Amino acid sequence: MKNRIIVVFSILFLLFTQPVYARRLYYAEEFYLYVMNLYYTNAPLERNIRFMQWALEAPFDNPVKSLALIKTEEDYERYKSLFKMHVCLLIIDSYMQLGRRFDKENVYFFNLWYADRLKKSFTIAQYYYRVGLNYWEETKKHAGTSADIPGRISIDEWEDELYLIQEGDLDYEAIIESRLEELSVRINQVDTYLARFENPVK
């Protein structure tokens, strides 16, 4: 009886402690079933990024199951490139959210009491911003492909994003580079403070 209880407990433990949706995606569109679009803690954000990265590699489902109304081959091609552009934008935004969690707009003198921790936090923020920036070139590539295909699909949000990118009103490179420059100033503040203790004035 005792052994049976242990076996049953072990099975239940395995069933209810395995990560949900641990498998890769069969089709690109499936990522919408899993991705959360609100602000969450680091782990769910990183999980979302992983699913979106898989979505960029996964094949598309039959046009009948597309997220947009597809009537022609041109619609389908435009849909696929806009889909990838949109997913890249979501990945960038997620990395920026992660970066902001480790960033700080201002460094006041009393913050410098925790200079070591600040330096580590800023370094992590810098990493996330730079990784996000890596996806901007891919975003522009898919935006360019979409723009070359005539027509308009039924997802206004994606079409609006394309318009903003084409007009230069949405430029994550400029946004992230600006954040990195500001962050560099804060890192220098912390480094200057820490250097006072490594090389004290005699």
C-alpha positions as CSV (number, residue, x, y, z in Angstrom):
1,M,0.0,0.0,0.0
2,K,2.8,2.4,0.9
3,N,4.6,1.7,-2.4
4,R,1.4,2.3,-4.3
5,I,0.9,5.7,-2.6
6,I,4.5,6.6,-3.5
7,V,4.0,5.7,-7.1
8,V,0.7,7.6,-7.4
9,F,2.3,10.7,-5.7
10,S,5.3,10.5,-8.1
11,I,3.0,10.4,-11.2
12,L,0.9,13.3,-9.9
13,F,4.1,15.3,-9.2
14,L,5.4,14.7,-12.7
15,L,2.0,15.7,-14.2
16,F,1.5,18.9,-12.3
17,T,5.1,20.2,-12.0
18,Q,6.1,19.9,-15.7
19,P,6.3,23.3,-17.5
20,V,3.1,24.0,-19.4
21,Y,3.6,24.3,-23.2
22,A,7.2,23.0,-23.0
23,R,7.1,21.7,-26.6
24,R,8.2,23.7,-29.6
25,L,5.5,25.1,-31.8
26,Y,4.1,23.1,-34.7
27,Y,3.0,26.2,-36.5
28,A,4.0,29.9,-36.2
29,E,0.5,31.1,-35.3
30,E,0.5,28.9,-32.2
31,F,2.6,31.4,-30.3
32,Y,-0.5,33.5,-29.8
33,L,-1.9,30.7,-27.6
34,Y,0.9,31.1,-25.1
35,V,2.3,34.6,-25.2
36,M,1.1,37.0,-22.5
37,N,0.9,40.6,-23.5
38,L,0.9,42.3,-20.1
39,Y,3.8,43.2,-17.8
40,Y,5.1,40.2,-15.9
41,T,8.2,39.1,-14.0
42,N,11.4,38.2,-15.7
43,A,10.7,34.4,-16.1
44,P,7.4,34.8,-18.0
45,L,8.9,37.5,-20.2
46,E,11.9,35.2,-21.1
47,R,9.4,32.4,-21.7
48,N,7.4,34.6,-24.0
49,I,10.6,35.5,-25.9
50,R,11.4,31.9,-26.4
51,F,8.0,31.1,-27.9
52,M,8.2,34.1,-30.2
53,Q,11.7,33.0,-31.3
54,W,10.3,29.6,-32.1
55,A,7.4,31.3,-34.0
56,L,10.0,32.9,-36.3
57,E,11.4,29.5,-37.2
58,A,8.1,27.5,-37.3
59,P,6.2,26.9,-40.6
60,F,2.9,28.7,-41.1
61,D,-0.4,26.8,-40.8
62,N,-2.8,26.5,-43.7
63,P,-4.1,29.9,-44.9
64,V,-7.6,28.9,-43.7
65,K,-6.2,29.0,-40.2
66,S,-4.3,32.2,-40.5
67,L,-4.8,35.1,-38.0
68,A,-6.0,37.3,-40.9
69,L,-8.6,36.9,-43.6
70,I,-6.7,35.4,-46.6
71,K,-8.2,35.5,-50.1
72,T,-5.2,35.6,-52.5
73,E,-1.7,34.3,-52.6
74,E,-0.5,38.0,-52.3
75,D,-2.5,38.3,-49.1
76,Y,-0.9,35.2,-47.8
77,E,2.7,36.3,-48.6
78,R,2.0,39.8,-47.1
79,Y,0.5,38.2,-44.1
80,K,3.6,36.0,-43.5
81,S,6.1,38.8,-43.7
82,L,4.0,41.1,-41.6
83,F,3.6,38.3,-39.0
84,K,7.4,38.0,-38.7
85,M,7.8,41.8,-38.6
86,H,5.3,42.0,-35.8
87,V,6.8,39.1,-33.8
88,C,10.3,40.7,-34.1
89,L,8.8,43.9,-32.7
90,L,7.2,42.0,-29.8
91,I,10.6,40.4,-29.1
92,I,12.3,43.8,-29.1
93,D,9.6,45.2,-26.7
94,S,10.0,42.2,-24.4
95,Y,13.8,42.7,-24.2
96,M,13.3,46.4,-23.5
97,Q,10.9,45.5,-20.7
98,L,13.6,43.2,-19.2
99,G,16.2,45.9,-19.7
100,R,14.0,48.5,-17.8
101,R,13.7,46.1,-14.9
102,F,17.5,46.4,-14.3
103,D,17.8,50.1,-15.4
104,K,17.3,53.3,-13.4
105,E,16.5,56.7,-14.8
106,N,18.6,58.6,-12.2
107,V,21.4,57.8,-9.9
108,Y,21.3,59.9,-6.8
109,F,24.1,60.1,-4.2
110,F,22.3,57.8,-1.8
111,N,21.9,55.2,-4.5
112,L,25.7,54.9,-4.7
113,W,25.7,53.2,-1.3
114,Y,24.7,50.2,-3.4
115,A,27.1,50.9,-6.2
116,D,28.3,47.3,-6.7
117,R,24.7,46.1,-7.1
118,L,23.9,49.0,-9.4
119,K,26.8,48.2,-11.6
120,K,25.7,44.5,-12.0
121,S,22.1,45.6,-12.6
122,F,23.1,48.2,-15.2
123,T,25.3,45.6,-17.0
124,I,22.3,43.2,-17.2
125,A,20.1,46.1,-18.6
126,Q,22.8,46.9,-21.2
127,Y,22.8,43.2,-22.3
128,Y,19.1,43.1,-22.7
129,Y,19.0,46.3,-24.7
130,R,21.7,45.1,-27.0
131,V,20.0,41.8,-27.7
132,G,16.8,43.6,-28.4
133,L,18.6,45.8,-30.9
134,N,19.8,42.7,-32.8
135,Y,16.2,42.1,-33.8
136,W,15.7,45.5,-35.4
137,E,17.5,44.6,-38.6
138,E,15.3,41.5,-39.0
139,T,12.3,43.7,-38.3
140,K,13.3,46.1,-41.1
141,K,13.9,43.2,-43.5
142,H,10.4,41.7,-43.0
143,A,8.9,45.2,-43.2
144,G,10.7,45.8,-46.5
145,T,9.4,42.5,-47.9
146,S,5.8,43.3,-46.8
147,A,6.0,46.7,-48.4
148,D,6.9,45.1,-51.7
149,I,3.8,43.0,-51.8
150,P,0.7,45.0,-52.9
151,G,-2.5,44.9,-50.9
152,R,-3.5,45.1,-47.3
153,I,-4.4,42.4,-44.8
154,S,-7.2,42.5,-42.2
155,I,-4.9,43.1,-39.2
156,D,-4.8,46.9,-38.8
157,E,-2.2,46.8,-36.0
158,W,0.4,45.1,-38.2
159,E,-0.3,47.4,-41.2
160,D,0.0,50.4,-38.9
161,E,3.3,49.2,-37.6
162,L,4.6,48.8,-41.1
163,Y,3.4,52.3,-41.9
164,L,5.2,53.7,-38.9
165,I,8.4,51.9,-39.7
166,Q,8.3,53.1,-43.4
167,E,7.7,56.7,-42.2
168,G,10.5,56.5,-39.7
169,D,8.1,57.2,-36.8
170,L,8.9,53.8,-35.3
171,D,12.7,53.4,-35.0
172,Y,13.8,51.0,-32.3
173,E,17.5,51.5,-33.2
174,A,17.2,55.2,-32.2
175,I,15.2,54.4,-29.1
176,I,17.6,51.7,-27.9
177,E,20.8,53.6,-28.8
178,S,19.4,56.5,-26.8
179,R,18.8,54.3,-23.8
180,L,22.3,52.7,-24.1
181,E,23.9,56.2,-24.2
182,E,21.9,57.3,-21.1
183,L,22.8,54.0,-19.4
184,S,26.5,54.5,-20.2
185,V,26.4,57.8,-18.3
186,R,25.0,56.1,-15.3
187,I,27.5,53.3,-15.5
188,N,30.3,55.9,-15.6
189,Q,28.8,57.6,-12.5
190,V,29.0,54.3,-10.6
191,D,32.5,53.4,-11.9
192,T,33.7,56.9,-10.8
193,Y,32.3,56.3,-7.4
194,L,33.8,52.8,-7.0
195,A,37.2,54.0,-8.2
196,R,37.4,56.4,-5.2
197,F,37.6,53.3,-3.0
198,E,40.0,51.4,-5.2
199,N,42.3,54.3,-5.5
200,P,41.8,56.5,-2.4
201,V,43.4,60.0,-2.4
202,K,46.3,60.1,0.0
